[in-house]
Amino acid sequence: MTKFQTITHNISTNLSDLGQHIPDVMKNFSRLVSSGAKDGALDTKTKELIAIGIAVANRCDGCIGFHTKKLIDLGVTEQELAEALGVAIFMGEVLQPCMQRKPWGLLKSLTQKRNK
């Protein structure tokens, strides 16, 4: 088993177990995933390419495993996946400086108030 197969297997097992304790929540989660991935104005493969980009930008190994497997099942080409990953890379890198402004701005705001 690959690292991602192990991760997705463990997540699936844990989610199944969790579903025994909170069945309504897990059924609704499953419906949300299914309805969000259905063909519409965007086809399922396009939606999965968006999902893999988000998974990479968020550094979620479980999400990467699940969405890569789904993309393989949908017949993704290497070029399609490469381009989606390219977007994820630049968004992940662009977002880092954007996100850094939040704590910096908060620090500036709080210290200015304290110094008054």
C-alpha positions in Angstrom: 0.0 0.0 0.0 1.2 3.5 -0.8 1.2 6.2 1.9 -2.0 7.8 0.4 -3.7 4.4 0.2 -3.0 3.8 3.9 -4.2 7.3 4.8 -7.4 7.0 2.8 -8.1 3.6 4.1 -7.6 4.8 7.7 -9.8 7.8 7.1 -12.6 5.6 5.6 -12.4 3.2 8.5 -12.6 6.0 11.0 -15.4 7.8 9.2 -17.4 4.5 9.1 -16.9 4.1 12.8 -17.8 7.7 13.5 -20.9 7.1 11.4 -22.1 4.6 14.0 -22.1 7.4 16.6 -23.4 10.3 14.5 -25.2 8.7 11.5 -27.2 11.8 10.5 -24.1 14.0 10.3 -22.2 11.4 8.3 -25.1 10.7 5.9 -25.5 14.4 5.3 -21.7 14.8 4.8 -21.9 12.0 2.2 -24.8 13.7 0.5 -22.9 17.0 0.4 -19.9 15.3 -1.2 -22.1 13.5 -3.8 -24.2 16.5 -4.7 -21.3 18.8 -4.9 -19.4 16.5 -7.3 -22.4 15.8 -9.7 -22.3 17.0 -13.3 -23.8 20.4 -13.7 -22.4 23.5 -15.5 -19.1 21.9 -14.6 -18.5 18.2 -15.2 -17.4 15.9 -12.4 -13.8 15.8 -13.6 -13.5 19.6 -13.6 -14.9 19.7 -10.1 -12.4 17.0 -9.0 -9.6 19.0 -10.6 -10.7 22.0 -8.5 -10.9 19.8 -5.4 -7.3 18.5 -6.0 -6.1 22.0 -6.3 -7.7 22.9 -3.0 -6.4 19.8 -1.4 -2.8 20.6 -2.4 -3.1 24.2 -1.4 -4.4 23.1 2.0 -1.8 20.4 2.3 -4.4 17.7 3.1 -2.9 14.3 2.5 -6.3 12.5 2.9 -8.0 14.8 0.4 -5.1 14.4 -2.0 -5.5 10.6 -1.8 -9.3 10.6 -2.3 -9.4 13.2 -5.1 -6.4 11.7 -7.0 -8.1 8.3 -6.9 -11.4 9.8 -8.1 -9.6 11.6 -10.9 -7.9 8.4 -12.0 -11.3 6.7 -12.1 -12.6 9.6 -14.2 -9.7 9.2 -16.7 -7.7 12.3 -15.9 -4.7 12.9 -18.2 -1.3 13.7 -16.9 -1.5 17.1 -18.6 -4.9 17.9 -16.9 -3.6 17.0 -13.5 -0.3 18.8 -14.1 -2.2 22.0 -15.0 -4.4 21.7 -11.9 -1.4 21.2 -9.7 0.2 24.3 -11.3 -2.7 26.4 -10.3 -2.5 24.9 -6.8 1.1 25.7 -6.5 0.8 29.4 -7.5 -2.4 29.8 -5.3 -0.6 28.2 -2.4 2.4 30.4 -2.8 0.3 33.5 -3.4 -1.9 32.9 -0.4 1.0 32.5 2.0 2.0 36.2 1.9 -1.7 37.2 1.8 -2.4 35.1 4.9 0.7 36.5 6.7 -0.9 40.0 6.6 -3.6 38.8 9.0 -1.5 38.2 12.1 0.8 41.2 11.2 -2.2 43.5 10.9 -3.7 42.2 14.1 -0.4 42.7 15.9 -0.2 46.3 14.6 -3.8 47.0 15.6 -3.5 45.5 19.1 -0.2 47.1 19.9 -1.4 50.6 18.6 -4.4 50.3 21.0 -2.2 49.2 23.9 0.2 52.2 23.3 -2.5 54.8 23.4 
